Amino acid sequence: MSQARRLPGVQDKKTFRELPPLSKIITILIALTVFRLWAMAHFDLVPDEAYYWLWSRVPSAGYYDHPPMIAWWIWISTHLLGDTLLGVRALAVGSVFVTSIAVYGTARELFDDPKIAGVAAIWLNAMLLMSLAAMFATPDAPSTMFWALTLWAIARLRSVELPRLWLLIGLLVGLGCVAKYTNLFMVPGILLWLALDPKARRWRFSLWTLMGGVVALLTFSPVLIWNASHGWISFAKQFGRIADRHPGFSYFGEFIVAQFGLLNPLVAIFATLAIYRWLRVPKSHLSKSVTFLILLNGPLVVYMIFHALHDRVHANWPAPAYPAIAILAAVAGARVTGRKHLRRLSYWVSPVGIGLSSLLLLYFATPWGKTFPLHSPADTLLGWQEFSARLETMRKNSGTEWIATTDYGLTGELAFELRDGRPVMQIVDRQRFFFETPDQSLINKPALLVISANAGQVERYASCFDASTQLGTLTRQAGNRVIQDYLVLKVQGAPEGMPSDGCDRKP
């Protein structure tokens, strides 16, 4: 009996089910990335993104708030795609794809199991922080990406013992610190690994290890030089957060609950299970690889817990630890075959995390999102285009030449939305704007002063000018729901030093 003839071109093709695991993972990640790029091009910037966009207009080796990497990223992407929403966010969205590949590679090096590696890469995208907040153009995007790439490089070094990898590790550590000072915690993590992991013994006093440290320092040196020439202002801001605080538990519970939700509660359960098993059987072959992840990420996590015992930990701060947590969760998820309830729970990790985040992105990328009826964290990105357009109309009608603000987020939003119009200048906290060359001619021109109605101190800000007249109130809205009210004043007669020193008069 003759075999049935196959259609031309079909006999050599593999079905999707038969593709190698990495091909499946890459296909899923590309699809997610394309969808996310589309979604992120369809809703307004959050205030921090707009502020970082201002940075990108004057590339520098440092800024008041953070190291400069996110400004460099936005400078690159906006030069390629223009000063658009996608132009600002493109590299941040792409970084989640790169981080996912790094997670896959790290898991393969540590556990030599494509199932664990594939689950880890997908579960990283099921973490709500990674599938939502990490795609905004903030320092967390490059910070997390370079942290994950560093883990991968060290895991590779652990496997193949190729000395030249130390140069790559040093470069990645340095770039991570140029992204965010949080990545400095990778340094004590590497030292712990060198001290406690038997597989790192040969590198403890190696010249290659020292050379890696030199590469990291050289990569980070522009940030150090900039800080030294600006009175270490950026270091003082970031490292002085808890100097005057006293220990307590008021913020610790908030930290645990927030991270439990942002990890994706199901991922948090499996990661906790992996650590529990590691504590019970610390000398197993599998546990040695888990120990590797805990040593490298431990200093960062311990600091976050310490900080939470003194002050509020912002939800995004532990983001660099998320790639390792995804791998830990995948390790536990791959070992639940004999436990039906855990196996069934593992099936819901991706649908819950990726499904919920994708629905939220889809919702806010459509006109429905602009009329979201409830107060939520999404309020920070709603209503800016319409608010800016109404303010520009008020400016034209009032005959003013520029817009004065008192908040860096509002400054960034108005500057981005009105980028082809009149200048926007913040009149307080001028240290945030070292990168700008202030326009001294503005002091002789009338302006609109825009102040959040919640901020108070209207008299103080108005007193910075020789004359002021309140024109009314503008609202930023989501549909018919008021998000925030702003007082608008026409002012004239700014002091001579305002563009450089800001407003320091008091009523």
C-alpha positions in Angstrom: 0.0 0.0 0.0 1.5 3.3 -1.1 2.0 6.1 1.4 -0.3 9.1 1.1 1.3 12.0 -0.7 2.2 15.0 1.4 1.4 18.5 0.3 4.5 20.2 -1.1 6.6 22.0 1.5 4.8 20.4 4.5 6.9 17.3 5.0 9.9 19.3 6.4 8.0 21.6 8.6 7.6 21.1 12.3 4.3 21.9 14.0 4.4 24.4 16.8 4.0 21.6 19.3 7.2 20.0 18.0 9.3 23.1 18.0 12.3 23.1 20.5 11.3 24.7 23.9 13.4 27.9 23.3 11.6 28.5 20.0 8.3 28.3 21.7 9.4 30.7 24.4 10.8 33.2 21.9 7.6 33.0 19.9 5.5 33.8 23.0 7.8 36.6 24.1 7.9 38.2 20.6 4.1 38.1 20.5 3.9 39.7 24.0 6.5 42.3 23.1 4.6 43.4 19.9 1.3 43.7 21.8 3.0 45.7 24.6 4.6 48.0 22.1 1.2 48.7 20.6 -0.4 49.2 24.0 2.3 51.5 25.4 2.0 53.7 22.4 -1.6 54.5 23.2 -1.8 56.1 26.6 -0.2 59.1 28.2 3.2 59.2 30.0 3.3 58.9 33.7 4.9 62.0 35.3 8.2 60.3 36.0 8.5 59.2 32.4 7.9 62.8 31.2 10.5 64.0 33.7 13.1 61.5 32.3 12.2 62.6 28.8 13.2 66.1 29.8 16.6 64.6 30.9 17.0 62.9 27.5 16.9 66.3 25.8 20.2 67.1 27.4 22.2 63.9 27.8 24.5 64.0 30.8 26.6 61.6 33.0 24.3 62.2 35.9 21.1 63.9 37.2 19.8 64.9 40.6 17.6 61.9 41.1 19.3 59.0 39.4 22.2 57.9 37.2 21.7 58.6 33.5 21.0 55.3 31.7 17.2 55.9 31.3 17.9 59.3 29.7 20.3 57.8 27.3 17.8 55.1 26.4 15.1 57.7 25.7 17.5 59.8 23.7 18.3 56.8 21.5 14.7 55.7 21.0 13.3 59.2 20.4 16.0 59.9 17.8 14.8 56.7 16.0 11.0 57.0 16.6 10.5 60.7 17.4 9.2 62.4 20.5 6.2 60.1 20.7 4.8 57.8 23.4 6.4 54.8 21.6 9.6 56.7 21.1 9.9 57.3 24.8 9.0 53.7 25.8 10.3 51.4 23.1 13.6 50.4 24.7 11.9 49.9 28.1 9.4 47.5 26.6 12.2 45.7 24.7 14.2 45.3 27.9 11.5 43.0 29.3 12.1 40.7 26.3 15.9 40.8 26.9 15.4 40.1 30.7 13.2 37.1 29.9 15.9 35.6 27.6 18.4 36.2 30.4 16.2 34.4 32.9 15.9 31.5 30.5 19.7 31.4 30.0 20.4 31.6 33.7 18.0 28.8 34.5 19.5 26.6 31.8 23.0 27.2 33.1 22.0 26.4 36.7 19.6 23.5 36.3 20.2 22.2 32.8 16.5 21.7 32.4 14.6 23.4 29.5 11.3 23.0 31.4 12.5 25.0 34.4 14.1 27.6 32.1 11.0 28.0 29.9 8.6 28.2 32.9 10.9 30.8 34.5 10.9 33.0 31.4 7.2 32.9 31.1 6.5 33.3 34.8 8.7 36.4 34.8 6.2 37.9 32.4 3.3 36.8 34.7 4.7 38.9 37.5 2.5 42.0 37.6 5.4 44.4 38.3 7.3 43.0 35.2 4.3 42.9 32.9 3.1 46.4 33.8 5.4 48.8 35.6 8.6 47.5 34.0 7.5 48.7 30.6 7.4 52.3 31.6 10.5 54.4 30.7 12.0 54.5 34.2 15.4 53.5 35.6 13.9 50.2 36.7 13.8 48.9 33.1 17.6 49.0 32.4 18.4 48.3 36.1 16.5 45.0 36.0 17.7 44.0 32.6 21.4 44.5 33.4 20.9 42.7 36.7 19.4 39.7 34.9 22.2 39.7 32.3 24.8 39.8 35.1 23.2 36.7 36.7 23.3 34.9 33.4 27.0 35.8 32.8 28.0 34.6 36.3 25.9 31.4 36.0 27.8 30.8 32.7 31.1 31.4 34.4 30.1 29.0 37.1 29.5 26.3 34.4 32.3 26.8 31.9 35.0 28.6 34.0 36.0 30.8 31.1 38.1 33.6 32.7 37.3 36.2 30.0 33.7 36.2 31.2 34.8 38.4 34.2 35.3 41.3 31.7 31.7 40.9 30.6 30.5 40.6 34.1 32.3 43.8 35.1 30.8 45.6 32.1 27.3 44.5 33.0 27.7 45.4 36.7 29.0 48.8 35.7 26.1 49.4 33.2 23.6 48.3 35.8 25.0 50.9 38.3 24.8 53.5 35.5 21.1 52.6 35.3 20.3 52.7 39.0 22.2 52.8 42.3 20.2 49.7 43.4 22.5 47.6 41.2 25.4 48.4 43.6 24.0 45.6 45.7 25.2 43.1 43.0 28.8 43.8 44.3 28.3 42.3 47.8 26.2 39.6 46.2 29.2 38.6 44.0 31.5 38.8 47.0 29.2 36.5 49.0 29.2 34.0 46.0 33.0 34.1 45.8 33.3 33.5 49.6 30.7 30.8 50.0 30.3 28.8 46.8 32.9 26.1 46.3 32.5 26.5 42.6 33.8 30.0 42.9 37.0 29.0 44.8 39.4 29.4 41.8 38.2 33.0 41.2 38.7 34.4 44.8 42.2 35.7 44.2 42.2 35.6 40.4 43.6 38.5 38.3 40.6 38.0 36.0 38.3 38.8 38.9 40.2 41.9 39.7 40.1 43.0 36.1 36.3 42.5 36.1 36.1 44.9 39.0 38.3 47.4 37.2 36.0 47.2 34.2 32.9 47.8 36.4 34.6 50.8 38.0 35.6 52.3 34.7 32.1 51.8 33.3 30.6 53.5 36.4 33.3 56.2 36.6 31.4 58.9 34.5 28.7 58.9 37.1 31.2 59.2 39.9 33.0 62.1 38.2 29.7 63.9 37.6 28.7 63.4 41.2 32.1 64.7 42.4 31.7 67.8 40.4 28.1 68.4 41.7 28.7 68.0 45.4 27.7 64.3 45.4 24.1 65.5 45.2 22.7 62.4 43.6 24.4 60.1 46.1 23.2 62.2 49.0 19.6 62.1 47.7 19.5 58.3 47.2 21.6 57.1 50.2 20.2 59.5 52.8 16.6 58.2 52.7 16.5 56.6 56.2 19.2 58.6 58.0 16.7 60.2 60.4 14.3 57.3 60.8 13.8 54.9 63.7 13.1 51.2 63.5 9.5 50.0 63.5 7.0 47.8 61.8 4.6 50.4 60.4 5.8 49.9 56.8 7.0 46.3 56.9 3.5 44.8 56.5 2.8 47.2 53.7 6.0 46.0 52.0 5.2 42.3 52.3 1.6 42.7 51.0 2.7 44.9 48.1 5.4 42.5 47.0 3.1 39.5 47.4 0.6 41.2 44.9 3.2 42.6 42.5 5.0 39.3 42.2 1.7 37.6 41.3 0.4 35.8 44.4 0.8 32.4 42.7 4.5 33.1 41.8 5.1 34.3 45.4 3.7 31.0 46.7 6.0 28.9 44.5 9.1 31.0 45.2 8.4 30.7 48.9 8.0 26.9 48.5 11.4 26.8 46.7 13.1 28.6 49.6 11.4 26.4 52.1 12.7 23.2 50.4 16.2 24.8 50.1 16.2 25.3 53.9 15.1 21.8 54.5 17.6 20.1 52.2 20.5 22.5 51.9 23.1 20.1 50.5 21.2 18.6 47.5 22.4 19.2 43.9 19.4 21.3 43.2 19.9 23.4 46.3 23.4 24.4 45.2 22.0 26.3 42.3 19.3 27.8 44.5 22.1 28.9 46.9 23.7 30.6 43.9 20.6 32.7 43.3 20.1 33.5 47.0 23.7 34.6 47.5 23.7 37.0 44.6 20.3 38.5 45.3 20.4 38.2 49.1 22.1 41.6 49.9 19.4 43.5 47.9 16.5 41.6 49.5 18.0 42.0 53.0 18.4 45.8 52.5 14.8 46.1 51.3 13.6 44.4 54.4 15.8 46.6 56.6 14.5 49.7 54.8 10.9 48.5 55.3 11.6 48.4 59.0 12.5 52.1 58.9 10.6 53.7 56.1 8.3 53.0 53.1 9.8 50.9 50.4 8.5 51.9 47.0 6.9 49.0 45.2 9.4 49.1 42.3 12.6 49.1 44.3 13.0 45.3 44.6 12.5 44.8 40.8 16.1 43.6 40.1 15.4 40.5 42.3 12.4 39.5 40.3 14.3 37.5 37.7 15.8 35.3 40.4 12.5 34.9 42.1 10.9 33.8 38.8 13.6 31.1 38.5 13.0 30.0 42.1 9.3 29.8 41.5 9.9 27.7 38.3 12.1 25.3 40.3 9.3 24.6 42.7 6.7 24.5 39.9 8.6 21.9 38.1 8.6 19.6 41.1 4.9 19.5 41.9 4.0 16.6 39.6 3.0 14.4 42.6 0.8 17.0 44.3 -2.4 17.7 42.4 -3.4 20.9 44.2 0.0 22.5 43.5 0.1 21.2 40.0 -3.3 22.7 39.3 -2.2 26.0 40.9 0.8 26.1 38.6 -1.5 26.0 35.6 -3.0 29.3 36.6 0.2 31.3 37.0 0.5 32.5 33.4 -3.3 33.0 32.7 -3.7 35.1 35.9 -0.5 37.2 35.5 -0.2 37.6 31.8 -3.9 37.6 31.2 -4.7 40.3 33.8 -1.9 42.5 32.8 -2.7 42.2 29.1 -6.3 43.1 29.8 -5.3 46.1 31.7 -2.9 47.3 29.0 -5.6 46.7 26.3 -8.2 48.6 28.4 -6.1 51.7 29.0 -4.8 51.7 25.4 -8.4 52.1 24.1 -10.8 55.1 24.6 -12.5 53.1 27.4 -9.4 53.6 29.6 -9.7 57.4 29.3 -13.0 57.3 31.2 -11.9 54.8 33.9 -14.5 55.5 36.7 -12.5 54.6 39.8 -9.5 56.1 41.6 -6.5 53.9 41.1 -2.7 54.1 40.3 -3.7 54.5 36.7 -4.8 58.1 37.5 -1.1 59.2 37.0 -1.4 58.5 33.3 -4.9 59.8 32.5 -6.1 63.1 31.2 -2.7 64.8 30.4 -3.3 65.5 26.7 -6.7 67.1 27.3 -5.5 69.1 30.4 -2.5 70.4 28.5 -4.6 71.5 25.5 -7.0 73.4 27.8 -4.0 75.1 29.6 -2.5 76.1 26.3 -5.7 77.7 25.2 -5.8 79.6 28.5 -2.2 80.7 28.0 -3.0 82.1 24.5 -6.1 83.9 25.8 -4.2 85.4 28.7 -1.3 86.7 26.5 1.4 85.0 28.6 4.7 83.7 27.1 5.6 80.7 29.3 4.3 78.3 32.0 5.7 78.2 35.5 5.2 75.1 37.6 6.1 73.8 41.1 6.2 70.1 40.7 8.7 68.1 38.5 6.0 65.6 37.3 3.7 68.4 36.1 6.7 70.1 34.6 7.6 67.0 32.6 4.0 66.3 31.5 3.4 69.9 30.2 6.8 70.1 28.6 6.1 66.8 26.7 2.5 67.6 25.7 3.4 71.2 24.7 6.8 70.5 23.2 6.2 72.5 20.1 4.8 75.5 22.1 5.9 77.9 24.8 8.6 76.9 27.4 7.7 75.3 30.7 9.9 76.0 33.7 9.8 74.8 37.3 10.3 77.7 39.7 11.3 75.5 42.8 13.8 72.6 43.3 16.0 74.0 40.5 18.7 71.5 41.5 16.6 68.9 39.6 17.3 70.8 36.4 21.1 71.1 36.5 21.1 69.7 33.0 19.2 72.7 31.6 20.5 76.0 30.4 17.9 78.4 31.8 16.4 81.1 29.6 17.1 84.3 31.4 14.8 86.3 29.2 11.7 84.6 30.7 11.8 86.7 33.8 10.8 89.8 31.8 7.7 88.1 30.2 4.3 87.3 31.7 3.6 83.6 32.6 0.9 81.2 33.7 1.7 79.8 37.2 0.1 76.3 37.6 -0.1 74.9 41.1 -1.8 71.7 42.3 -4.8 72.6 44.4 -3.6 70.0 46.9 -0.2 71.5 47.3 -1.2 74.6 49.1 1.2 77.5 49.6 -0.3 79.5 46.7 0.6 82.7 48.4 4.2 81.6 48.7 4.5 80.8 45.1 2.6 83.9 43.9 4.8 86.1 46.1 7.8 85.1 43.9 6.4 87.5 41.3 5.8 91.3 41.4 2.2 90.8 40.3 -0.3 87.9 40.2 -3.9 87.4 39.2 -5.8 84.2 39.7 -7.5 83.1 36.5 -9.4 80.1 37.7 -9.1 76.4 38.2 -8.4 73.6 35.6 -9.1 70.0 36.2 -7.4 66.9 34.9 -10.2 64.4 34.3 -10.9 60.8 33.3 -14.2 61.2 31.4 -16.4 63.1 33.9 -14.4 62.1 36.9 -12.0 64.7 38.3 -8.6 63.4 39.0 -6.9 66.6 40.2 -7.6 70.3 40.3 -5.0 72.9 39.5 -5.0 76.7 40.3 -3.9 78.9 37.4 -2.5 82.4 38.0 -1.2 85.0 35.6 2.1 86.3 37.0 4.7 88.8 36.0 7.9 90.2 37.3 10.1 87.2 38.3 13.3 87.8 40.3 16.5 87.9 38.2 17.9 84.7 39.7 14.8 82.5 39.3 15.9 80.6 36.2 19.0 79.4 38.0 18.1 79.5 41.7 14.4 79.2 41.7 11.9 80.9 44.0 13.0 81.5 47.5 10.7 84.3 48.5 8.2 83.8 51.3 5.0 85.7 51.8 
